[in-house]
């Protein structure tokens, strides 16, 4: 093992194209010391990843990436690490989200088929995409069908030509509900790829300050969106505020040039981030002194 980690991976249980076991096998092949499976609004793949990790002595952190609405911002992503992924209330809430996500995917397929009809092409069948998903039907699985039928040259082309123009809005967690859920489950709340919210550091500082007041415990300083200067600034902010900083590739298996463990090639996240998450979890669980 090389002492490096990747704390942001997606499987077929949300919008990735590899199963949890396949992700673990890849991580073992790369010599990573730890990974986190952080599917969108889903925890169904975590047990599979944990079992596969035991077989090859890879540490797997249970995680979840919640799609959050915060003020004027939509689709803010809040990672919850080391949470109780078997909690019945959580599972019921996420089942509702999964049902809504699948209805959204069906609506996207309907819109794509309308576009295909205008192009004189045969429709696609959502069942083909569902068979590829293995878990939750997502846009990458629809894109795979479009590529297989020759309607798009590759996954990126499928998104640009069909998935983005035919998108359907999705539901988001209210930000206070997201923080409360992660806290109740004993997890550590970390903001994913913060610069996707805004590139303006003055505005981002204000957003981060507000989120810290609501319970934010960490920021993802290394990811496939941040450049070196962004990463350095996020680490500085985290250390100034007493937050954890983490990193992950946000690997889905479809993005050209994004690799597990190294992101776009230069990402290097140390195992000390896992230790910091565990310390933050223990500190949050410690009762306040009277």
Secondary structure, DSSP 4 states (H G I P E B T S, - for coil): --SEEEEEE--TTTT-SS-HHHHHHHHHHHT-SEEEE--BT--TTHHHHHHHHHHTT-EEEEEEEEEEEETTEEEEEEEEES--TT-HHHHHHHHHHHHHHHHHHHHHHHHHHHHHHHTT-PPP-HHHHHHHHSSS--HHHHHHHHHHTTSSSSHHHHIIIIITTT------EEHHHHHHHHHHTT-EEEESSGGGT-S-HHHHHHHHHHHHHHT--EEEEESSS--HHHHHHHHHHHHHHT-EEEE---B-S-STT-BTTTBTTT--EETHHHHHHHHHHHHHHSPPP-
